[in-house]
Amino acid sequence: MSKLRKLLKEDAESMLEWLNDSNVMQQFRFNSKQYTLEDAEKFILNSWNDIKNLHFAISDESNQYIGTISLKNLDYENKHAEYAIVIRRQFWSKGIATQASNLILEYAKNNLGLNKIYLNVLESNTKSIHLYEKIGFVKKGLYEEHLLVNGIYKNLFYYEILLRGKNEL
């Protein structure tokens, strides 16, 4: 069973596994580069005081770092945020991403009072798209040739999930 917890400085080394894994990074929206332990530690330390973005470690019963899940660009006035998740490759296809995603969606609704969570995903990232649709995200649009990633234009899907009924606000 996976759980969410605060990112810890000691997670940085395991975080580097996915940061420098070309199979993982090719599915991201930004250009690839080599990350250092210092980069990972800086991200973790900055996450502790970031009020616009909430980043959690996904961990197992032994508190081992499995990945990172985030609510970014938090907008408390309009009650929405952007969702992001990444899992170390050795933990793929074990149901952990589904568990962690359900936990963060519950947190967004019950603890933050958010109404909507949205995400953008590369059209080619079919594995992630399957996860998003499985947990209830609905495709709302396509941005054609929206991103230039490593010299190639990529299409980007826009997904969202409503957490509450429209009249509950």
N, C-alpha and C positions, 0 to 999 in steps of 0.2 A: 504494500500500500504506500503510495507516495504522499508526501506532505509538502506544504509550503512553509518556508522560513526566511528570515533575513539572510541576505548574502553575507558571507564571512570572508575575511581576507585570505584565509586558508583555502577557499574555493578557487582562487585565481589559477592555480596550476591545472586543475581539472577543466576549468573554463577554457584554457588555452587549447585543449584537445579539439573542441569544436571550432574555436576561432581560427585555427590553422588547418582544419580539415577541409580540403578542396571539395569533397562530396557534400558537405554541409554548406559551405560558403557559396557555392554556385547557385544556391536557391535564394540567396539574399538579394536585396535591392541595391546594394552598394558595391562599388568596385573592390576587388579583393586586394589584400595586402598582408604582409606578415605581421602578426601581433606578438608583443613581448609580454613577459610576466609583469613588467611595470605597467603596460597598457591595461591588463586585466585587473591588477590591483587598484589602479586609478579609477577604473569604472566602478568597482565595488565600493571604494571609499566615497566616491561622489554620490553613489546611490543612497547612502545613509542620510543625506541632507537634501535630497532632491524632492521638491514639493510638487513638481509637474509630472513626474514619472515615478511609478512604484515598480521596483524590480525585486522579485523574490527568487530564492533558490528553490528548485525542486529537489527534494531529498528522499531517501528511503528510511526505513526504520533505524538504521545505524547512523543516520545523519550524513550519509555520503552524498556529495553533490552530483546530481544527475543532469541538471540543466537550469535554464533561467526562463522565467515567465514574467511578463510585464504588462502593466497598464500605463500607457504613455499618453502624453498630451492631455492629461486630465483636465476636464472642463467641468467644474462643479456648478457653474451657473446654468449651463445647458445639459448637464448630467450625462456626459458621455466621455469615452476614452478609447484609445487605440490599443488593441491586443497584440502581443508578440510572444512567441515561444521558440525555444531552441533546446534540443535534447542531445546529449552526447551520443554518438552513433551506436555504441555498444548497448544502449538502452532502447533503441528503436524497436517498434513492433511488439511491445510488451504491455500496451495499454496505459503506460505512464502519462503520456501526453493527454489522453482523454481524461484521466483522473485529475491531473493538475489543472487542466482547462476548466473542468466543472467546478473545482475548488475556487479558482480565481473569479469565475462568473458569479458564483454565490457570494464571494467577498465583495465584488463590485456592486451587487444589488443590495445585500444586507448590511454591509459595513460602510459603504460609500454613498449609497442611495442613488447609484447611477441607473439610467434608463436604457442606454444603448452602448454597445461595444462594437467597434468596427475594426476592420483590418484591410490591408492591401497585400496581395500575394502575386508573385510572378505566375503567369499563365502556365508555364512549364513545370511548376512545383505541384504535380498531381498528388503526391503523397500527403502534403500538407492540406491541399484542397479537400481531400477525402476526410481528413480529421475535422476540418472546420465545418463541413456539411454534416458530418456525423454528430457533432455537438450542438447543431442548430443554427449555425451561421447561414445566411441566405445571400446568394450572389445578387448584387444590385447593379453592377455595371462593369464595363471594360474600358480601360484607358489604352488605346492602341498606340504602339511605339512610344510609350510614355517615358521609359527610362533608357538611358544609354549606359549599359553595363559592359565594361571591358571592350568598348568599341562596337557593341551590337545593340540595336534598339530592341527593347523587350516590351511585350504587352503585360498589363497589370490588371488583375481583377480587384474589384471593390466588394467586400462582404460586410454584413452587419447582423447583429442579433439584438432584438428588443428584450429587455429584462423585465419590464413591467407592462401592465396594461396602460393604454394611453390615458385613461381617466383616473389613474391612481395618483398622479402627480398633484 
